[in-house]
Amino acid sequence: MTDRIELRGLRARGFHGVLPAERELGQEFVVDVVLGLDLRPAAEKDDVALTVHYGELADRLVEVVTGEPVDLIETLAERLAEVCLADPRVLNAEVTVHKPAAPIVHPFTDVAVTITRSRG
């Protein structure tokens, strides 16, 4: 059985996309992550050092979104998953990157890519 930590709706401005305007103007991206890990050690000791500190995780994820531009949100999602799995306690990570201002000429609610990555 795997426990979960969820961080949903993390917002940051990035300059990702294929079109020149996306790279020049940037846009808001929304990130959701779900981490699978064993939370019993942290719960038993009531110790934040034994779990993933979601505030620090949010900082690292925002650094990726606001950092080096990529063409595809698939690539961005992969980089975010790597950040999540950098903590050895994390067994798997589900990452969703939303691009609510994607350059689509038709009315839409959201564009998102979700990937799931596991350790090993």
Residue, then its C-alpha position, 0 to 999 in steps of 0.5 A: m500500500t502506498d500513501r500519497i501527498e498531493l499538491r494541486g493547482l501550483r501556478a507559475r509563469g513559464f515561456h514554454g511552447v512551440l510558437p514564438a509568441e509563447r516564448e516571448l510573452g510567456q503564460e501561466f502553467v498549472v501543475d498537479v503532482v501526486l507522490g506515492l510514498d510510505l508516510r508511516p515513519a513521518a506519522e509515527k515520529d511526527d517529524v517533517a524531516l521524514t516526509v516530503h516537505y511540500g513547500e520545498l517541493a513547490d519551490r523546486l517545481v516552480e524553478v523548473v516551470t520558470g526556468e529553461p523553456v521547452d517546446l512541449i508540455e510533455t517535456l516539462a512534465e518529464r522534468l517535473a517528475e524528475v524533481c519529484l523522484a529525486d527524493p529517494r522516499v518517493l516511489n512514484a509520481e503522477v504529474t499533470v501540466h495544464k496549459p489553460a492559455a494554449p494557442i487554440v482558436h476554438p473555445f476550450t477549458d483546459v489542455a493538460v498532459t499527465i505522466t506517471r513515473s516510478r522509481g527503478 
